[in-house]
Amino acid sequence: MKQRGFLPRSGGHSSSYWCQQDQVPRLGHKPGRNLPYSFDVQRYLFDLISARNAIVREQSRLNGAGVVDLAAAFDTEGLVDFREDFFDVLHLRPRAYPKAAAAVYSGIRHLL
């Protein structure tokens, strides 16, 4: 299967390889799917997502590839309540869609 996107696989390695190399837990298919909603579960999932984002940023830097970093665009660290734009640690609220679209457009407009 031919890989699509900006980032070539370094030596044919998959994202699971990079996670193993960096000792980052794999997200797998629908992580937290059968877990009850709790702050601990949300923190766990946030940490997984943050670790994967760091891998993508680093590989992008090493390969000179562009990245549209929605995690940076939706940084919630300074907010009183992250739920302004999110239902949970992953899913955007519909009112945040225009902000996401603007961030994507800003990241790719030079390619259009």
DRENDO-1510 file (C-alpha; in Angstrom, 1 decimal, always signed):
<recs>
REC; n; res; u; v; w
REC; 1; MET; +0.0; +0.0; +0.0 .
REC; 2; LYS; +1.3; +3.4; -0.9 .
REC; 3; GLN; +1.4; +5.9; +1.9 .
REC; 4; ARG; -0.2; +9.3; +1.3 .
REC; 5; GLY; +0.5; +12.6; +2.9 .
REC; 6; PHE; +3.5; +14.8; +3.5 .
REC; 7; LEU; +5.5; +12.6; +5.7 .
REC; 8; PRO; +7.5; +9.7; +4.2 .
REC; 9; ARG; +7.9; +6.6; +6.3 .
REC; 10; SER; +11.4; +6.7; +7.5 .
REC; 11; GLY; +12.8; +3.2; +6.5 .
REC; 12; GLY; +9.2; +2.0; +6.0 .
REC; 13; HIS; +8.3; +2.3; +9.7 .
REC; 14; SER; +4.8; +2.7; +10.8 .
REC; 15; SER; +3.5; +5.1; +13.6 .
REC; 16; SER; +3.4; +2.1; +15.9 .
REC; 17; TYR; +7.2; +1.6; +15.4 .
REC; 18; TRP; +7.8; +5.2; +16.4 .
REC; 19; CYS; +5.6; +4.9; +19.4 .
REC; 20; GLN; +7.6; +1.8; +20.5 .
REC; 21; GLN; +10.9; +3.6; +19.9 .
REC; 22; ASP; +9.8; +6.5; +22.1 .
REC; 23; GLN; +8.0; +4.3; +24.6 .
REC; 24; VAL; +4.7; +6.1; +23.8 .
REC; 25; PRO; +1.6; +4.1; +24.3 .
REC; 26; ARG; -0.2; +3.3; +21.1 .
REC; 27; LEU; -3.6; +4.9; +20.6 .
REC; 28; GLY; -5.0; +1.8; +18.9 .
REC; 29; HIS; -8.5; +1.7; +17.7 .
REC; 30; LYS; -10.8; +3.9; +19.7 .
REC; 31; PRO; -8.8; +4.2; +22.9 .
REC; 32; GLY; -10.9; +4.6; +26.0 .
REC; 33; ARG; -13.9; +3.3; +24.1 .
REC; 34; ASN; -15.1; +1.1; +27.0 .
REC; 35; LEU; -13.9; +3.2; +29.8 .
REC; 36; PRO; -16.3; +5.3; +31.9 .
REC; 37; TYR; -16.0; +9.0; +31.6 .
REC; 38; SER; -13.7; +10.4; +34.3 .
REC; 39; PHE; -11.0; +13.0; +34.8 .
REC; 40; ASP; -8.4; +10.2; +35.0 .
REC; 41; VAL; -9.5; +8.8; +31.6 .
REC; 42; GLN; -9.6; +12.2; +30.0 .
REC; 43; ARG; -6.1; +12.9; +31.3 .
REC; 44; TYR; -4.9; +9.5; +30.0 .
REC; 45; LEU; -6.3; +10.1; +26.6 .
REC; 46; PHE; -4.9; +13.7; +26.5 .
REC; 47; ASP; -1.5; +12.4; +27.3 .
REC; 48; LEU; -1.7; +9.8; +24.5 .
REC; 49; ILE; -2.8; +12.4; +22.0 .
REC; 50; SER; -0.1; +14.8; +23.1 .
REC; 51; ALA; +2.6; +12.1; +22.7 .
REC; 52; ARG; +1.4; +11.3; +19.2 .
REC; 53; ASN; +1.3; +15.0; +18.3 .
REC; 54; ALA; +4.9; +15.4; +19.5 .
REC; 55; ILE; +6.0; +12.4; +17.2 .
REC; 56; VAL; +4.3; +14.0; +14.2 .
REC; 57; ARG; +5.9; +17.4; +14.9 .
REC; 58; GLU; +9.3; +15.9; +15.3 .
REC; 59; GLN; +9.0; +13.8; +12.1 .
REC; 60; SER; +7.8; +16.8; +10.3 .
REC; 61; ARG; +10.8; +18.8; +11.4 .
REC; 62; LEU; +13.2; +16.0; +10.5 .
REC; 63; ASN; +11.7; +15.5; +7.1 .
REC; 64; GLY; +11.1; +19.2; +6.3 .
REC; 65; ALA; +7.3; +18.6; +5.9 .
REC; 66; GLY; +4.6; +21.1; +6.7 .
REC; 67; VAL; +2.1; +20.5; +9.4 .
REC; 68; VAL; -1.2; +22.0; +10.2 .
REC; 69; ASP; -1.1; +21.9; +13.9 .
REC; 70; LEU; -4.7; +22.0; +15.2 .
REC; 71; ALA; -3.5; +21.2; +18.7 .
REC; 72; ALA; -1.5; +24.4; +18.7 .
REC; 73; ALA; -4.5; +26.3; +17.2 .
REC; 74; PHE; -6.7; +25.0; +19.9 .
REC; 75; ASP; -4.3; +25.2; +22.8 .
REC; 76; THR; -6.4; +25.3; +26.0 .
REC; 77; GLU; -3.7; +25.8; +28.6 .
REC; 78; GLY; -4.7; +29.4; +29.4 .
REC; 79; LEU; -8.4; +28.8; +29.4 .
REC; 80; VAL; -10.5; +28.4; +32.5 .
REC; 81; ASP; -12.5; +25.7; +30.8 .
REC; 82; PHE; -11.3; +23.7; +27.8 .
REC; 83; ARG; -14.9; +22.9; +26.9 .
REC; 84; GLU; -15.2; +26.2; +25.2 .
REC; 85; ASP; -14.2; +24.5; +22.0 .
REC; 86; PHE; -14.3; +20.8; +23.0 .
REC; 87; PHE; -16.9; +18.2; +24.1 .
REC; 88; ASP; -14.0; +16.2; +25.5 .
REC; 89; VAL; -10.2; +16.0; +25.0 .
REC; 90; LEU; -10.6; +15.1; +21.3 .
REC; 91; HIS; -13.9; +16.2; +19.8 .
REC; 92; LEU; -14.6; +19.8; +18.7 .
REC; 93; ARG; -17.9; +21.5; +19.3 .
REC; 94; PRO; -19.6; +22.6; +16.1 .
REC; 95; ARG; -19.1; +26.3; +17.1 .
REC; 96; ALA; -15.3; +25.6; +16.8 .
REC; 97; TYR; -15.5; +24.3; +13.2 .
REC; 98; PRO; -14.9; +27.7; +11.7 .
REC; 99; LYS; -11.7; +28.1; +13.8 .
REC; 100; ALA; -10.5; +24.7; +12.7 .
REC; 101; ALA; -11.2; +25.5; +9.0 .
REC; 102; ALA; -9.4; +28.9; +9.3 .
REC; 103; ALA; -6.3; +27.1; +10.8 .
REC; 104; VAL; -6.3; +24.5; +8.1 .
REC; 105; TYR; -6.7; +27.2; +5.4 .
REC; 106; SER; -3.9; +29.2; +6.9 .
REC; 107; GLY; -1.6; +26.2; +6.9 .
REC; 108; ILE; -2.3; +25.2; +3.2 .
REC; 109; ARG; -3.1; +28.4; +1.4 .
REC; 110; HIS; +0.4; +28.6; +0.0 .
REC; 111; LEU; -0.2; +25.3; -1.7 .
REC; 112; LEU; -3.4; +26.5; -3.4 .
</recs>
